[in-house]
């Protein structure tokens, strides 16, 4: 792999990481701590939505983001021809 291609691959990987970590931060910190009071006005399954995000939502989001990251990295690996096969 050429140095330019390696640098482009790394930039794409970092861009993906920044986007996914930003989403996780917004969900866990933003919804679970900062916006908890406005979200508590909404109920989800009998629980206040702010409480749900603080207790469960950030964990579920993290698990989903792991699968999103894996799928995107597989696509990125194929694009830059750095697959594991």
C-alpha positions as CSV (number, residue, x, y, z in Angstrom):
1,X,0.0,0.0,0.0
2,X,1.3,3.4,-0.9
3,X,1.9,6.0,1.8
4,X,-0.9,8.2,0.2
5,X,-3.3,5.3,0.2
6,X,-2.3,4.5,3.8
7,X,-2.9,8.1,4.9
8,X,-6.3,8.2,3.2
9,X,-7.3,4.9,4.9
10,X,-6.2,6.3,8.3
11,X,-8.1,9.6,7.7
12,X,-11.3,7.7,6.7
13,X,-10.9,5.5,9.8
14,X,-10.4,8.5,12.1
15,X,-13.4,10.3,10.5
16,X,-15.6,7.3,11.2
17,X,-14.4,7.1,14.8
18,X,-15.0,10.8,15.5
19,X,-18.5,10.5,14.1
20,X,-19.4,7.4,16.1
21,X,-17.9,8.7,19.3
22,X,-19.7,12.0,18.9
23,X,-23.0,10.1,18.5
24,X,-22.2,8.1,21.7
25,X,-21.2,11.2,23.6
26,X,-24.4,13.0,22.6
27,X,-26.6,10.1,23.6
28,X,-24.9,9.2,26.9
29,X,-23.8,12.6,28.2
30,X,-26.2,14.9,26.3
31,X,-29.4,12.9,26.7
32,X,-28.6,11.1,29.9
33,X,-27.3,14.1,31.9
34,X,-27.8,17.5,30.2
35,X,-31.2,17.0,28.7
36,X,-32.6,14.7,31.3
37,X,-35.2,17.1,32.6
38,X,-36.9,17.9,29.3
39,X,-36.7,14.2,28.3
40,X,-38.3,13.1,31.5
41,X,-41.6,14.7,30.3
42,X,-41.7,11.8,27.8
43,X,-42.5,8.2,28.9
44,X,-41.0,5.1,27.3
45,X,-42.3,1.7,28.6
46,X,-43.5,3.3,31.8
47,X,-40.1,5.0,32.5
48,X,-39.1,8.6,32.0
49,X,-37.1,8.9,28.8
50,X,-34.3,10.8,30.5
51,X,-33.9,8.0,33.0
52,X,-34.1,5.4,30.2
53,X,-31.3,7.2,28.3
54,X,-29.1,7.4,31.4
55,X,-29.6,3.8,32.3
56,X,-30.2,1.8,29.1
57,X,-30.1,4.1,26.1
58,X,-26.4,4.8,26.1
59,X,-25.5,1.1,26.4
60,X,-27.8,0.1,23.6
61,X,-26.5,2.9,21.5
62,X,-22.9,1.8,22.2
63,X,-23.7,-1.8,21.1
64,X,-25.4,-0.6,17.9
65,X,-22.4,1.6,17.2
66,X,-20.0,-1.4,17.5
67,X,-21.9,-3.2,14.7
68,X,-22.0,0.0,12.7
69,X,-18.3,0.4,13.1
70,X,-17.6,-3.2,12.1
71,X,-19.7,-2.9,9.0
72,X,-18.2,0.4,8.0
73,X,-14.7,-0.9,8.6
74,X,-15.3,-4.0,6.4
75,X,-16.5,-1.7,3.7
76,X,-13.5,0.6,4.2
77,X,-11.1,-2.4,4.1
78,X,-12.5,-3.6,0.8
79,X,-12.3,-0.1,-0.6
80,X,-8.6,0.3,0.3
81,X,-7.9,-3.4,-0.4
82,X,-6.7,-4.2,3.1
83,X,-9.1,-7.1,3.9
84,X,-8.2,-9.9,6.2
85,X,-8.6,-12.7,3.5
